[in-house]
Amino acid sequence: MLRIDVRFDASKKVSAKIQQALRTEIEKEILSNYKRGVVRVGKGSSAEVSITGVDDEEKKAILQRLEDIWMSDNWLPS
């Protein structure tokens, strides 16, 4: 099962609205291609992205897709 965990540094001001929008976009763009998976977006002691449950090749592809999502501003709430 694919697990994607995105953590923002707790000292940064990232609103719950932005976290939810990012989670929704990841679910739509990535998770929809898998039978089972979990996406978690929240705050942590440091900024971090963790992807488990897939092989290294798939992990690289998912990381690239996450970067593409992050660089796009289409998912950001108005």
N, C-alpha and C positions, 0 to 999 in steps of 0.2 A: 504494500500500500504506500502510495506517495504521500510524503509529509513535507510541507513547505512552512517554515517558521521564519518570519521577518520580525526583527526587533529593532526598535528605534532607541537611541540613547535617551534614558529617562530625563536627562537634564535639558534635552531639546523640547521645544514647544510644538509637538505634533498633536493636533487635535484628534479626538475620537472620530470625528466626521471624516477626516483624511484617512485615518487608519481603516475605517470601514469601507471607504471608497476603494482603497488599494486592495483590500481583501476581496471585495466583490469583483474587481477587474482581474485579479489573479485567478479566481474561481472560474470566471467566464472564459478567459484566454488560455489557461493552462489546464486547470483541473477538469474541465469539460472533456478533455481527451483521454481521461483515465476512468476506469470503472469505479475505483475507490481512491479516496484521497482526503486529506485534511489540510486546510490553510489556516494558519494562525498569524495574526499581525498584532503587535502590541509593543509595550515598552520593556526595556531591560536595563541592565547595568551598563551595557555598551551596545553599539549598533552591530547587528549581525544578521546574516542570512544562513539558514540551515536547510538542506534538502536531503532527505533520506528515503529509502525504499526503492531506489532506481539505480541502474548501473552508471558507471562514470561517464559514458557517452551521453546518456539521457540527461544526467545531471548538468553537463556542460551546455546542452541545448536549452534546458530549463533556465539555467543562470543567464544565458543570452536573452531569452524571452523576458525574464524578469527585468533585465537591464533595459530592454526595449520599452517595456511597460513604464518603468520609472522615468525614462527620458521623454516619453510622450506625456502631454498634459491633458489628453482627452478624458482621462478618468477623474481628474481633479474636480471636486464639487465647486459650484459657482459661489 
